[in-house]
Amino acid sequence: MKGNRLLLLLLLATSLSAQERRPRARDIGITVGSLPPGPLDAITDVAGVRVGHTTIARGDSINTGITAILPHGGNPFREKVPAAVVVGNGFGKLAGSTQVNELGELESPIVLTCTLCVPRAADAVLTWLLALPGNEDVRSANPVVGETNDGFLNNIRARAITEADVLGAIRSASEGPVAEGAVGAGRGTVAFGWKGGIGTSSRRLSAQFGGWTVGVLVQTNFGGDLTIAGVPVGRELRETGNGKRDTGDGSIIMVVATDAPLDHLRLTRLANRALAGLARTGSSMSNGSGDYVIAFSTARPPPSQFDRPTAAFDVVTNDGMSPLFQATADATEEAIYNSLLRAETVRGYRGVVRALPVDSTMMILRRHGAIPR
């Protein structure tokens, strides 16, 4: 037991040390779009949003985990938020999506994990929801659980997650900086043939356009031809023998949060713009990819209106949506870059997946004038 505890501490220290060395996109001069980020450049710049991870790394065979996103610190079942789900290519498993789109509401944490772990994760979310004060009489709840397939670095058939792992991620979810890279549900993922993982970014609109914030968190496990800031980085890395062509198969989950007052229709429109950010990075949303967007707004009708047959709720006009669209596309693109740049090399079940080479990537970007010299 003592030896196992020491091993876990060493793994944690190694992960934290690697994260300190690996930069984010803005650290190396990559600026996506003209809108400024929030102070953390993370989904948690949207007030109230919380993120928690459980990272599971055991030997070379188990590399997986849980990432939980909570819309606020209260009871999500009693304090539902407007939400929508959009599918780019549907080769995936997103539990709870049909009710979200039918009712336009989110009533649970959003939990991300590995493909074969979705049922266990959903059951654990139910355990958490049913145990919350005020939910003693609840007989139906809708856990939202997304996935990507981490079966190259992870012995996915072992289904290594437990209820305690899911509850740990939910209960540890907090505001503030968000760990990125090979953490949580991103521990075993692969993107564009390089180590993928968790990435996040945000944008804040000026007062002229509402002053709202949009934050995005991604779990990247997809492929294509890696493009950064319009530069064909993947192709040039291959030409120098530092990389290989990726099939494009895999998956990505994109979670979009905003404090702008939006209903289901407008959140659907917003979620579609995350796919624009995804496309900029070189994805064509191939046949074998599951590309999902879950969008929610932390603005909601006051509780005093919940028991009424009608509810008055002002929402952003259609003409006012364009700045939010831009914020979503830009934040999604940057979050994907952060997931790659922050992830370290991982040795796993079927082999080793290397981290994106930062120095080579910077040389290519400088040569194209995409980052300052």
C-alpha positions in Angstrom: 0.0 0.0 0.0 2.8 2.4 0.9 4.6 1.6 -2.4 1.4 2.2 -4.4 0.9 5.6 -2.6 4.5 6.6 -3.4 4.0 5.6 -7.1 0.8 7.7 -7.3 2.7 10.7 -5.8 5.5 10.3 -8.3 3.1 10.1 -11.2 1.3 13.3 -10.0 4.6 15.1 -9.5 5.8 14.0 -13.0 2.5 15.2 -14.5 2.6 18.6 -12.8 6.3 19.1 -13.7 5.5 18.3 -17.4 2.6 20.7 -17.4 4.8 23.4 -16.0 7.2 22.9 -18.9 4.6 22.7 -21.6 3.2 26.0 -22.9 -0.3 27.1 -23.8 -1.0 28.6 -27.2 -0.7 32.2 -26.0 2.6 31.5 -24.3 4.2 30.9 -27.7 2.5 33.8 -29.5 -0.5 32.0 -31.0 -3.4 34.5 -31.0 -6.7 33.2 -32.3 -9.1 36.0 -33.4 -9.4 39.5 -32.2 -11.6 39.1 -29.1 -9.7 39.1 -25.7 -9.8 36.0 -23.5 -11.0 36.1 -19.9 -8.5 36.4 -17.1 -7.9 32.6 -16.9 -8.5 31.9 -20.6 -10.6 29.0 -19.5 -14.2 27.8 -19.3 -14.2 28.8 -15.6 -14.1 32.4 -16.7 -17.9 32.0 -17.0 -18.9 32.8 -13.4 -20.0 29.8 -11.4 -18.7 27.1 -13.8 -16.6 24.4 -12.1 -14.3 21.7 -13.5 -12.9 18.6 -11.8 -10.6 15.8 -13.0 -9.8 12.2 -11.9 -6.8 10.9 -13.7 -6.2 7.2 -13.7 -2.7 6.0 -14.7 -1.6 2.5 -13.7 1.5 1.0 -15.3 1.5 1.1 -19.1 -2.0 -0.5 -19.5 -4.4 1.9 -17.9 -4.5 5.5 -19.0 -8.0 7.0 -18.7 -10.0 9.2 -16.4 -13.0 11.5 -15.7 -13.6 15.2 -16.3 -16.6 16.8 -14.8 -18.1 20.2 -15.7 -20.7 21.7 -13.5 -22.8 24.8 -14.5 -22.9 26.1 -11.0 -22.3 25.1 -7.4 -25.9 24.3 -6.5 -28.3 21.4 -7.2 -28.3 21.1 -11.0 -31.6 19.0 -10.9 -33.4 21.7 -9.0 -31.6 24.6 -10.7 -31.7 23.5 -14.4 -29.9 25.6 -17.0 -30.8 26.1 -20.7 -28.8 23.8 -22.9 -28.5 22.2 -26.3 -26.6 19.4 -28.0 -25.3 19.6 -31.6 -23.8 16.7 -33.5 -21.2 17.2 -36.2 -20.6 13.5 -36.9 -22.4 11.0 -34.7 -20.0 8.1 -34.3 -20.1 8.2 -30.5 -22.0 7.8 -27.4 -23.5 10.8 -25.6 -25.8 9.7 -22.9 -28.7 12.1 -22.0 -28.6 14.1 -25.3 -32.1 13.4 -26.4 -33.7 14.8 -23.3 -31.4 17.9 -23.4 -32.6 18.7 -26.8 -36.3 17.8 -26.1 -36.6 20.0 -23.1 -33.8 22.4 -23.8 -32.4 21.9 -20.2 -29.4 20.5 -18.4 -30.1 18.9 -15.0 -26.8 17.2 -14.2 -23.1 17.6 -14.4 -21.5 17.0 -17.8 -19.1 14.1 -17.3 -16.5 13.1 -19.9 -14.8 9.7 -19.9 -13.8 6.7 -22.2 -16.2 5.0 -24.6 -16.8 1.8 -22.6 -17.0 3.7 -19.3 -20.1 5.7 -20.2 -22.6 3.4 -18.4 -20.6 3.2 -15.2 -20.1 7.0 -15.3 -23.8 7.6 -15.9 -24.7 5.4 -12.9 -22.3 7.3 -10.7 -23.8 10.6 -11.7 -27.2 9.3 -10.7 -25.7 8.3 -7.3 -24.5 11.8 -6.9 -27.8 13.5 -8.1 -30.1 11.3 -6.0 -28.1 11.9 -2.9 -28.3 15.7 -3.1 -30.5 17.4 -0.4 -33.9 18.2 -2.0 -33.8 15.2 -4.4 -35.2 12.6 -2.0 -38.3 12.0 -4.1 -36.7 12.2 -7.5 -37.6 9.1 -9.7 -36.1 10.3 -13.0 -32.9 12.2 -13.7 -30.9 12.7 -16.9 -27.2 12.2 -16.5 -25.2 13.7 -19.4 -22.0 11.7 -20.2 -19.8 12.0 -23.2 -16.8 10.0 -24.4 -13.9 9.5 -26.7 -12.2 6.2 -27.3 -8.8 6.0 -25.6 -8.2 2.4 -26.6 -4.7 2.9 -27.9 -3.1 4.1 -24.7 -5.6 2.5 -22.4 -6.8 -1.1 -22.0 -10.3 0.1 -22.5 -11.9 -3.3 -22.1 -10.8 -3.2 -18.4 -13.3 -0.4 -17.9 -11.0 0.9 -15.1 -13.2 3.7 -13.7 -15.2 3.3 -10.6 -18.0 5.2 -9.0 -15.5 6.7 -6.6 -13.5 8.1 -9.5 -16.6 9.8 -11.0 -17.7 11.2 -7.6 -14.2 12.4 -6.9 -14.2 14.4 -10.1 -17.6 15.9 -9.4 -16.9 16.7 -5.8 -13.5 18.2 -6.5 -14.8 20.5 -9.3 -13.9 24.1 -8.6 -13.7 27.5 -10.1 -10.3 28.8 -11.1 -7.5 27.5 -13.3 -8.2 24.3 -15.2 -5.6 21.5 -15.6 -5.0 20.7 -19.3 -3.3 18.0 -21.4 -3.1 14.3 -20.3 -5.4 14.8 -17.3 -8.9 13.5 -16.5 -10.8 12.2 -19.5 -7.8 13.3 -21.7 -5.3 11.0 -20.1 -5.3 8.4 -22.9 -6.5 10.4 -25.9 -4.7 11.0 -29.2 -5.2 14.0 -31.6 -3.7 14.3 -35.1 -1.4 11.4 -34.2 0.0 13.4 -31.3 -0.9 13.2 -27.6 -4.3 15.0 -27.1 -6.2 15.6 -24.0 -8.1 18.4 -22.2 -7.9 22.0 -23.4 -9.8 25.1 -22.6 -10.1 28.8 -23.6 -12.5 31.7 -23.3 -13.5 35.0 -24.8 -15.0 38.1 -23.2 -17.2 40.5 -25.2 -16.9 44.3 -24.8 -19.8 46.1 -23.1 -20.9 47.3 -26.5 -21.7 43.7 -27.4 -23.2 42.7 -24.0 -20.1 42.1 -21.9 -20.7 38.4 -21.8 -18.2 35.6 -21.6 -18.0 32.4 -23.6 -15.8 29.5 -22.3 -15.0 26.2 -24.0 -13.5 22.9 -22.8 -12.6 20.1 -25.2 -11.6 16.5 -24.9 -9.6 15.9 -28.1 -9.2 12.4 -29.6 -9.7 13.1 -33.3 -7.6 13.5 -36.4 -7.2 15.1 -39.7 -4.4 17.4 -41.0 -3.2 19.5 -38.1 -3.5 23.2 -38.9 -2.5 25.9 -36.4 -3.4 29.6 -37.1 -3.9 28.7 -40.7 -0.4 27.0 -41.0 -0.2 23.4 -42.3 1.8 22.3 -39.3 0.9 18.6 -39.6 2.0 18.5 -43.2 5.3 20.2 -42.6 6.1 18.0 -39.6 5.6 15.0 -41.8 7.8 16.4 -44.5 10.7 16.7 -42.0 10.0 13.1 -40.8 8.6 14.4 -37.5 5.1 13.1 -37.7 2.7 10.8 -39.6 -0.5 11.2 -41.5 -3.6 10.7 -39.3 -6.7 8.9 -40.5 -9.1 11.5 -39.1 -11.0 9.0 -37.1 -11.6 9.5 -33.4 -13.8 11.8 -31.4 -14.0 15.2 -29.8 -16.4 16.5 -27.1 -16.7 20.3 -27.0 -18.4 21.9 -24.0 -19.5 25.5 -24.4 -20.5 27.7 -21.5 -21.8 31.3 -21.5 -23.4 33.7 -19.1 -25.3 35.3 -22.0 -29.0 34.8 -21.6 -29.8 32.2 -24.3 -32.6 29.8 -24.9 -32.4 26.3 -26.5 -32.7 27.7 -30.0 -29.9 30.2 -29.6 -27.7 27.7 -27.7 -28.1 25.3 -30.7 -27.0 28.1 -33.0 -24.0 28.9 -30.7 -23.0 25.2 -30.5 -22.8 25.0 -34.3 -20.1 27.6 -34.2 -17.9 25.4 -32.1 -17.8 23.1 -35.2 -16.3 26.1 -37.2 -13.5 26.3 -34.6 -13.0 22.5 -34.9 -12.8 22.7 -38.7 -10.1 25.4 -38.6 -7.7 23.0 -36.8 -7.8 20.5 -39.7 -10.7 18.2 -38.9 -13.1 17.1 -41.6 -15.3 15.3 -39.1 -14.6 11.9 -40.7 -16.9 8.9 -40.9 -15.2 7.3 -37.8 -15.3 10.4 -35.7 -17.8 11.4 -33.0 -17.9 15.2 -32.9 -20.3 16.6 -30.3 -21.0 20.0 -28.8 -22.8 20.5 -25.5 -23.7 24.2 -24.9 -25.3 25.7 -21.8 -26.1 29.1 -20.4 -25.7 30.0 -16.7 -28.4 32.6 -17.1 -31.9 31.2 -16.4 -35.4 32.3 -15.3 -35.7 33.2 -11.6 -36.9 30.3 -9.4 -40.1 32.2 -8.7 -41.3 31.5 -12.2 -40.6 27.7 -12.2 -44.1 26.7 -11.1 -45.9 29.1 -13.4 -47.4 27.9 -16.7 -45.4 30.6 -18.5 -42.0 32.2 -17.8 -40.7 35.6 -18.9 -37.1 35.4 -19.9 -35.3 38.0 -22.0 -32.7 36.5 -24.4 -30.1 37.8 -26.7 -31.7 38.9 -30.0 -30.7 37.2 -33.2 -28.9 40.3 -34.4 -26.9 40.2 -31.1 -25.6 36.6 -31.6 -22.8 37.3 -34.1 -20.2 38.3 -31.5 -21.0 35.3 -29.4 -20.6 33.1 -32.5 -17.1 34.5 -33.1 -16.2 34.0 -29.4 -17.3 30.4 -29.6 -15.4 29.5 -32.8 -12.2 31.3 -31.6 -12.3 29.8 -28.1 -12.9 26.3 -29.5 -10.0 26.5 -31.9 -7.6 27.8 -29.1 -8.8 25.1 -26.6 -7.9 22.4 -29.1 -4.4 23.9 -29.5 -4.0 24.0 -25.7 -5.0 20.4 -25.4 -2.1 19.4 -27.7 0.5 21.9 -26.4 -0.1 21.0 -22.8 -0.1 17.2 -23.2 3.1 15.3 -22.4 4.2 12.1 -24.0 2.4 9.0 -22.6 3.5 5.3 -22.8 0.4 3.1 -22.9 -1.3 -0.2 -23.7 -0.4 -0.4 -27.4 2.6 1.9 -27.6 3.8 5.4 -27.0 2.1 8.6 -28.2 4.5 11.5 -28.4 3.7 15.1 -27.4 3.5 17.6 -30.1 7.1 19.0 -30.5 6.9 22.6 -29.4 10.2 23.8 -30.8 9.5 22.4 -34.3 6.0 23.7 -34.2 7.2 27.2 -33.3 9.8 27.1 -36.1 7.1 26.3 -38.6 4.8 29.0 -37.3 7.5 31.6 -37.3 8.5 30.8 -40.9 4.9 31.4 -41.9 4.6 34.6 -39.9 1.9 33.2 -37.7 3.8 34.0 -34.4 6.4 36.7 -33.7 10.0 36.0 -34.4 
